[in-house]
């Protein structure tokens, strides 16, 4: 390339960028509002804006009401601190159609002049698939956490497998809705099938207990083994304790006042 003239090198470089599948922009932060000073043909095709409409503007014209402001703030902070950043955010074409844009910004200094090179890739297919999977996972979690009505004033749910933050959040929402809708005052959570480590699991149960208490409900935790009993006992010295039982039957008898042995006699 060195033997080529500057004009030829520039023309080849621009042809390479225009032929790329990745949209590219260059901005000049030393000008007011960090405007775009260069864009390739791919960016025009991606956004629907012509080069004449793009040059001299800040890239925010692609944003809309549905653009994640946390991602926008990440971009601002990276530019302010002259750092690289990669975000996925919802942008909008000239005709108003949305697309998911994976934006990478890199600071580059040439002859003591700072520029930002931005590359934009349409990842709408991947992002929409990811969001669909999250919705399906959410629905699966909801189906995996059924609340059964055992008595007029008593509901129960059995937890199975690992309980992460998301599943606990769904469980809390479901229990709150169930208590409010059915005017139930007592809830049993059976943890005999749960895989858990550390105190965080117990803390989450305490949070659910607080939510139900504020709604006028009472929580009973069943399926308590020796390990759980020890951990709950240790925690109860520092925070409110849980009402626990070894079996669901014990919790039902306690909460309803019904003695199953007397029924069968």
Protein Blocks (a to p, Z undefined) as FASTA:
>chain_A
ZZpcfklmmmmmmmmmmmpmbdcddddfkbghiiafbdcfklmmmnopafklmgopafkl
mpcfklcfklmmmmmmmmmnopadddddddddfkopacddddddddddeehiacdddddd
dfklmmmmmmmmmmmmmmmmmmmmcccdfbfkbccdddehjddfklmmmmmmmmmmmmmm
nopabdcddfklpccedjklmmmmmmmmmmmmmnopacddehiafklmmmmmmmmmmmcc
ddddfbfklmmmmmnopafklmmZZ
